[in-house]
Amino acid sequence: MEQKQTINFGPGPAKIPQSVLLQVQKELINYNGIGISVLEMSHRSSDFSKILNTTENLLRELLNIPDNYKVLFLQGGGSGQFSGVPLNLIGLKEDRCADYFVTGTWSAKAAKEAEKYGKVNIVHPKLDSYTKIPDPSSWTLNPSASYVYYCCNETVDGVEFNFIPETNGVVLVSDMSSNFLSRPVDVSKFGLIYAGAQKNVGCAGVTVVIVREDLLGHTLKECPIVLDYKVQAGMNSLYNTPPCFSIYIMCLVLEWIKNNKGATAMETINKQKSSMIYDIIDASNGFYVCPVDTACRSRMNIPFHVKNGDDALEKKFLDGASKRGMISLKGHRSVGGIRASLYNAVTLEDTEALAGYMKEFLSEHQQKHVADSVTFNHQYSSSTSLLYP
């Protein structure tokens, strides 16, 4: 019996290109003819050194990383860097303070963690919900801040910056975990960029940190040595045993991105994919609703509700998707609803399959949705005429 194709819309860990998985399968037991697996390879062997150096060189090429930046391969995920960033950078200036944008779940967690190590200033009025990026006119940046921090794409909430915040010369730090290499980025505008690999560039286990050299060596005394950027940079990410297999997977994914014409080509395809889904949402007459402001809708993570968050209907949508081989579409537990994650490895064909199902589901349930709306409007009109004859 032929196995049904599975389409993974997971928010991370996420889909890995099929060609990469096949290469991993081929090399799993005997890597490059040396008789052992990368899983059992010494991190100080010449074979792993080649993998590590190739991975770094590919990153430098794909992102055009300037020579005065170090590239680190660390553990602890993006959440580890919630601590790593302030432990390394908040001491850059005497006041030990930092500016944070809090535009979603992950930047909120990062800001809370940073409060352990210094003073945190939220640069904009508190948001009632994570559905927009506050207008720059409402920002209050602190010129004494050691750095300004933002999360470029909020995976849970579907909010993405389509611009680089102006910091008036203060060091800029960005968590790019969920849109890393989904589009080009000018690394020179940042003091530090970090990203977990498990969304766009590989599997869980390794976190990339790209940090400008002049920012090294300002670590707080309480910083664990494994999070000390200067130590890790000085030892080529080999202070402790690195996540060797995850780095190997990343290397293969970066080669795949390069072979598919790089970040610019990724951006073009990602725009096509996200537009395909947003167009259906916007044309559904309110049957599907995305709560995020149009100006900052994410290309990577598209959250939406069915019929104003009808639990039964959303469950039916998810069940129907699962029967068609589409998995991991359930929204984050904190926001509910549906979430489609369209990372680099999710193909146009994958997205077309979801779009087709959304249209089919809409067509099947739209007539009832319209009828319900008419009934509601009639009842509302009748009740208001009684109140205000």
Disulfide bonds with the S-S distance in Angstrom:
none
